[in-house]
């Protein structure tokens, strides 16, 4: 029995904005210090997962911007088609 990678799970990842909102809520709850150790660890784990997903999305967005702003040796814009995926609306270069 093999495990699926986190990105291939059936549960859809939240949008970047939703992930940032939830991370903010988690930080606020952890800073309050009113949680049990178990609840704190659970929230911390959730926050780490959200942080990783968000960082991956930021990395993909940065690569897209770099590709869109790229120029060749003669100063002309270089272009490359993007494939889009249905799950998050974000594409990856072909």
C-alpha positions as CSV (number, residue, x, y, z in Angstrom):
1,X,0.0,0.0,0.0
2,X,1.6,3.2,-1.1
3,X,1.0,6.7,0.2
4,X,0.0,9.5,-2.1
5,X,2.1,12.7,-2.1
6,X,0.4,15.6,-0.3
7,X,-0.3,17.4,-3.6
8,X,-2.2,14.3,-4.9
9,X,-4.6,14.0,-2.0
10,X,-8.3,14.1,-2.7
11,X,-8.7,17.1,-0.4
12,X,-8.4,20.3,-2.3
13,X,-5.8,22.8,-1.1
14,X,-7.3,26.2,0.0
15,X,-6.7,29.2,-2.2
16,X,-3.6,31.2,-1.4
17,X,-5.8,33.9,0.2
18,X,-7.7,31.4,2.3
19,X,-4.5,29.8,3.4
20,X,-3.1,33.2,4.5
21,X,-6.3,34.0,6.4
22,X,-6.2,30.6,8.2
23,X,-2.5,31.0,9.0
24,X,-3.2,34.3,10.6
25,X,-6.0,32.7,12.7
26,X,-3.6,29.9,13.8
27,X,-0.9,32.4,14.8
28,X,-3.3,34.4,16.8
29,X,-4.6,31.3,18.7
30,X,-1.1,30.1,19.4
31,X,0.0,33.5,20.6
32,X,-2.9,33.6,23.0
33,X,-1.4,30.6,24.8
34,X,-4.8,29.3,26.0
35,X,-4.5,26.0,24.2
36,X,-3.5,22.6,25.5
37,X,-0.2,21.1,24.2
38,X,-2.1,18.7,21.9
39,X,-4.2,21.5,20.4
40,X,-1.2,23.7,20.0
41,X,0.7,20.9,18.2
42,X,-2.3,20.2,16.0
43,X,-2.6,23.8,15.0
44,X,1.2,24.2,14.5
45,X,1.1,21.1,12.1
46,X,-1.8,22.6,10.2
47,X,0.1,25.9,9.9
48,X,3.2,24.2,8.6
49,X,1.2,22.4,5.9
50,X,-0.5,25.7,4.9
51,X,2.8,27.5,4.8
52,X,4.4,24.9,2.5
53,X,1.4,24.9,0.1
54,X,1.5,28.7,0.1
55,X,5.2,28.8,-0.6
56,X,4.9,26.4,-3.5
57,X,2.2,28.6,-5.0
58,X,4.4,31.7,-4.5
59,X,7.3,29.8,-6.1
60,X,5.2,28.9,-9.2
61,X,3.9,32.4,-9.5
62,X,7.5,33.8,-9.3
63,X,8.6,31.4,-12.1
64,X,5.7,32.5,-14.3
65,X,6.6,36.2,-13.8
66,X,10.2,35.5,-14.5
67,X,9.3,33.7,-17.7
68,X,6.9,36.5,-18.7
69,X,9.5,39.1,-18.2
70,X,12.3,37.2,-19.9
71,X,14.1,38.7,-22.9
72,X,16.4,37.2,-25.4
73,X,19.9,38.4,-26.3
74,X,18.4,41.1,-28.6
75,X,16.1,42.5,-26.0
76,X,13.0,40.9,-27.4
77,X,10.4,39.4,-25.1
78,X,10.6,35.6,-25.0
79,X,7.3,33.8,-24.6
80,X,6.3,30.3,-23.7
81,X,2.9,28.7,-23.6
82,X,1.4,27.7,-20.2
83,X,-0.6,24.6,-19.5
84,X,-3.5,25.2,-17.0
85,X,-4.8,22.8,-14.5
86,X,-8.4,22.5,-13.5
87,X,-7.7,22.0,-9.8
88,X,-6.2,25.4,-8.9
89,X,-6.4,27.5,-12.0
90,X,-2.6,27.8,-12.0
91,X,-0.6,26.7,-15.0
92,X,2.8,25.3,-15.5
93,X,5.1,26.0,-18.4
94,X,5.2,23.3,-21.1
